[in-house]
């Protein structure tokens, strides 16, 4: 039992910075569940190893069923513990992770130092932590100016702040890992409240994520763009019980303060969005657009000069747009007369 407790505590202490950084929540029940699951997993692993070697020599179907029985026990136990709640955690950036392991590494030898040495180490650590907090607040805090932020990876989520300091979040994804990048971006930006949530190409799989972000950030206005069945509408509205204003827009334009957008749709799918916030204009491509679509909708794609374009992938045909700079989440297409940057981290643009 003592070995299981020490293993659980060591694993928890060793991984907590990454849990906070990438997941933003912690399950206290894991401290108890590991005490149950770890011994069983060790026993299961030994049994599976023996059964595998035996079946390599003598094929015995009963051993396979015996192994499956133990696997089902571990799976069912994990499912039971997964039903317990989690708690929100503070955000750890890269420097914070380094400081955490620095403290953890020196905590044991520190206890053996003299009083004078302890004082010097403590003062040095206070200066280091204070400097890190100051640098972090300067680096990521949203300013009263116009802000545009986008995530890394394949998430289409973006955050805007208008000239009246209204915070707008767009495109909450249904995918688990893409949603994690969205939550990570919001934590990096120190966002505590969101005024408007704009959703394009809503799917029922995104309902849980939309409800979670709406509740966590006290969003008072949720706008869904596109045409949807009554079943989809009722399902989303009934789950957004804490959000008083949910509206469905079939039109292709939207405007609030100095923020406005227009969309290009093919059938019921929004494929691209023209954004304008302050004096900044940019194009976001949500799904790949063919050359035929571009040629047939020149009024949309060539209506203005863009400061930049964001797309999951960049294709040669996109270089015909009037764009100063391209940002891609994946791919390796470049051209000498066009600047292309690849999003391997979240980016924040701030404009006066």
Buried (B, 14 or more C-beta within 10 A) or exposed (E): EEEBEEEBEEBBEEEBBEBBBEBBEBBEBBBEBBBBBBEEBEEBEEBBEEBEEEBEEEEEEEBEEEBEEBEEBBEEBEEEBEEEEBEEBEBBBEBBBBBBEEEEEEEEEBEEEEEEEEEEBEEEBEEBBEEBEEEBEEEBEBEEEBBBBBBBBBBBBBBBBBEEBBBBBBBBBBBEEBBBBBBBBBBBBEBEEBBBBBBBBBEEEBBEBBBEBBBBBEBBBBBBBBEBEEEBBEBBBEBBEEBEEBEBBEEBEBEBBBBBBBBBBBEEEBBBBBBBBBEBBBBBBBBEBEEEBBEEBEEBBEEBEBBBBBBBBBBEBBBEBEBEBBBBBEEEBBEEEBEBEBBEEBBBBEEE
